[in-house]
């Protein structure tokens, strides 16, 4: 492997059900249509930058956008995000993997739980997964407090846990909300420091973030602000800058690198 740092960029490719968490009744057909438009934007961004990503995909969305997913699997790693985004039960773990492999013809070895909720190691191992990226080792008010968890990848039995990146020390989160709200110079310092310290970055976004928010969809301001064209410009700039500092790779690579 090159001495350059590694950058594991990922997108949670899913039906856009977020407004329903806040009282909306957005039909599944609209959720899937919005998810598809966002996915097209994300794939266009990745193509322009010439970088590889891991696409954690619900099998329900994957079947809706099977043409896009099959094409994407030629350049990107496909991983599982459950059968559906609004509910995941343990039998869904193997079912989602089977359905995604049927669509793409490629191996699916990774999993991420919707909304980064906990998932049992034994259930994932039994379903055939080799790694899980469902942990964000920070405090996110109203969602979780994972500051007690390790920041870096670790083995739990046969499974590799791959947390989303946070800075050393203060654990400033480096997921999608950071790219929305941190001032540019602060974001760049956090990214560069973490890449230099850890030798890797694990970043994640949602394709629907690349679309301009519909004001009729009830969502918190912290989720609404900074989306659409502003985020697309920032991602073009920051991911392009990181491309000169590290090598983008699919997340399954870590299963061969971490003891």
N, C-alpha and C positions, 0 to 999 in steps of 0.2 A: 504493500500500500504506500502511496505517496506520503511524504512528510507534511504535506498541506493538511490543514484542518478539514474535517468532513462536515457537511451541512445536510441535514435530513429534513427537507421541506415536505410538509404534508397538507392535504386538504381533506376536510370532512365532507364528502360528497353525498348529499342527502336531500330529502324532501324538505321544503322550507316550512316547518311547522312552528317556528318560534312565536309568531303572533298569537297562536292558540294558547300559549302559556300565559298570556296576558288578557284573556277574555275574548279573543276573536274566534270566529268559526270559519276559518279559511278552508275551503273544500280541498280534498286530496288532489283533485285535478289541477288546481291553482298552485298548490305546494310543489307538485312535480314540474309544472311548467316553469315556475320561477327557479327551481333548482336546476333545470336544464339550461336556462338562459345564463345563469351564473356559471355553470360548468363550462359552457362554451367560452365565456370570458376567461375563465381560469386556464383552460387549455390553450387559448390564444396567447395569453401572457407567458405561459411556460414555453411555448413554441418560439415566441419572439426573443426570449432570453436564452433559449437553447439549454435549459436545465431540466434535470430529472426530479420528480416528486413521487411521494407515496400517496395514493388516493384511497382513503378509508371510506368505503362505499356501502350504503345499505343495499341489500339485494333487491328491495322493492324499487328503489330508484334505479339501480343497475338494469333491471328488466325494462323500466320505462325508457331509459336512454341507452339501450344495449348497443346501438350503432356507435355512439360516442365512446362508450366504455371499451368496446373491442378495439377501436382505433387507438384509444389512449394507452391500452395495455401493451402496445408495441413499443412505447417509449417510457412508460412509467410503471411503477409497481402498484398492483391492485391489492388492497387489504380490506378486511371486513369491518363494518360499522353496525353490524346487526342486520336483522331482516327489515325492521322498520325503525324510524328514529324516535317515535313517541313511546315505544315500549320494547324492552328486551327481556326475554325469559331464557333460562339456560338452554332449553332445547333449540332455541334460535341460533345458538353459536355455531353448531355444526351445520344447520340448515342454510344459514347465510353463506358460509364458506362453500358449501356444495353448489349453491345456485350461482355464486360469482365465478367459480371455476368453470361451470357449465357455459356461462356467457362468454368468458374471455379465453378459455383454453389454457390459462396460466395458473400456476400454483398460488394459493392464498395462504400465507403463513402468519400474517399479523392481524391484530384486532385492536380496536379502540371502542370503548363503551360510549354511547351517546351521553353528552353532558359530563363526560369524564367521571362517571359514577364507578363505585367499586365493583370488581368482578373477581370471582374465585379463581385462583391459580389452577386448582384441580379441574374445574369445569372447562377452562380454556385448553388445558393439556389434553383432556379427554376428547375435545372437539378437534384436535389436530393442529392447534396453533403453536408456533415456536416463540412468538414475542407478543407483548401487550404494551400499548402506549396510551393507557387510560389514566395516568397520574400527572397532575400538575402540582408540583411540590411547593405550593404557595397558599396563602390565605386569600380566598375570593369571597367577600361578604355575601351572605345569602345563598351560597352554593356549597363551599367546603373549606376546611382548614387543614391543609396537608403539609404544614411546615415541619412536621415530625418525620416526614418521609425523606429518604435519600434523594439527592439532586441528580445523580448520575445512574446509568444503567447498572443493573445487578441481576444475578441469577436467583430465581426462587424455584428450586427443583429443576425441572426440565424447561422451564419458561424463563425468558428474558424480559424483565420489566424495563421499559424505555420511557422515563419521565420526559415531559415537555421541559424545555430549558428555562432556567431561572438563574440570575446572576449569583456568583459566589458571594458569601457574606450576607448581604441584605435580602437576597432572594427576590430581586425585582423580576416580576414575570415577563417573559418574552413571547407570549402567545398573541393572538390576534388583537386583543384590546390594547396591548402595548403599542403596536404599530399604528393604532388609531389615535392614541392620546399622548404618548410621550413626545416631548419636543424632539425634533430631529437630531440635534447634537447629543442629547441624552441617550436616545435610542441607539445611535451609532456607537457611543462609548460602551453601553451595556452589551451590545452584540459583539464588539471586538474584544472586550475583556473576557467575556464568557468563552468565546472561541479560542482565545489564547490560553486561558486557564484549563479548560476541559478538553480541548482538542476537537470539539464538536459543538454543533448547535442542532437542537430539535425544535422546529418551528411548525405552527399549524394555523390554518385559516379555514374559512368556509367560502365556497364559490359565490353564495348569495350576497356576501359582503361587497363583492365587486360591482353590484348593481345599485343604482340610486334608490334609496328607501322610498316606499310608497307611504305617503303621510296618512293614509287610511288604516294602515296596519299598526295596532297598538304595541309599542315597544319602548323600553326605557331609553332616555336620551343618551346614556352611555353606550348603548348598542347602536342607536341611530346615527350618532355623530361620527364623522370621519369616514363614512362608507362611500361607495361609488367611485367617481372619478378621482377623488382625493386619495383614496386607498390605492387605486390602480397606479397612480403616479408615484406614490411612496414605495410601493412594492417594486415597480420597475427600477427605481433609483437604488433602493437598499439591496435588493436581491442581485442587481447588476453589480453593485459594489462588492458584495460578498463573493460573487463569482470570481473576483480577482484575488480573494484571500483564502478561498477554500474550494473543495470539490463537492458538488452536489451528488448525492447517491440515494438509492432506495434504502429504506430502513431495515430490510431483512439482512443487509450487509452486516449489521451489528451482531447478528447471531453467530457470525464466524470470527468476530474480533474481540468479543467480551468473554472472558473465562467464567 
